[in-house]
Amino acid sequence: MRLSEIERDQIAAASRPLLPERRALFAQAVEVALAGCPEVGAGVLHRTICEVQRHFFDPPDTARGKGAPIFHRRRFR
């Protein structure tokens, strides 16, 4: 399947929250999923990225104080 440079950039941007060692597999999985689509537009690409990303994303374990810190919004009155 031939993807445009913009589409490849969108896949690369969606891979940034993933662990570095999983990014290439994620991009490959997106391309495989898109190969089954008769036509690829912006909406199809977005939905496919979201579906595939769910299988590759491991959220940080914040319950035990590990992972990224949780920031709270300051309330304005």
N, C-alpha and C positions, 0 to 999 in steps of 0.2 A: 504494500500500500504506500502511496506517495502522499506524504504530509507536507504542508507548506511550512516555511520557516516560522511563521506566526503560531501555527498549531504546535510545532515542536517547542517553541518558547513557552506556550501555555502548559504543556506537559511538564517541562523542566521546572516551571514556577510551582506547579502543584506537587512536585517531588521534594521541594525544599524542607517541609516539615518532617519528612521521613528520615530514618537513619541513613547515613551516607551509603552503607553497603546494600541498601534495599532500593536505591533510586533507579539503577539501571533495570532491575527486574520490574519495577513499577512501570517504567516507560515502555518496556517490552510488552507487559500485560495490557497496557492501554492500546498499543498498536494491534495486538492480537484481537482484542475486543472490537476495535474499530473495523477490522478486516471483515467482520461479519455483517457490517452495516451497508446497505445498498448506496447510501449517500451520506456524506459526513459534512455537517454544517456546524455552526457555533453551538447550537443547543445540544446536538448529539455528542459533540466533543465534551462539553461541560458535564453532561449527565454521565458519560462513560468515565471521565476522570473521577467524578465523585464516587461512583460505584466501586471502581478499582481501588481508589485511595482508602476506602474503608477496610479493605483486606490487608493493606500494607502498613497502616498507621498504628503505632503502639503508643497510647497516651502515657505521659509520665505518671509515676506512682507518687501522687502528692499526699496520699493518706498517711504515709510514714515519714513525711518530710523530705522525700527524695524527689528529684526532678526540678522543673522550673518553679520559681517562686510564684505565689498567687498575689496579684496586685489588686487592691481594692480601689474603687473609684471614690473620689472625694465628693461628698454631697455639698451642693451649693443651695443656699436658700434665697 
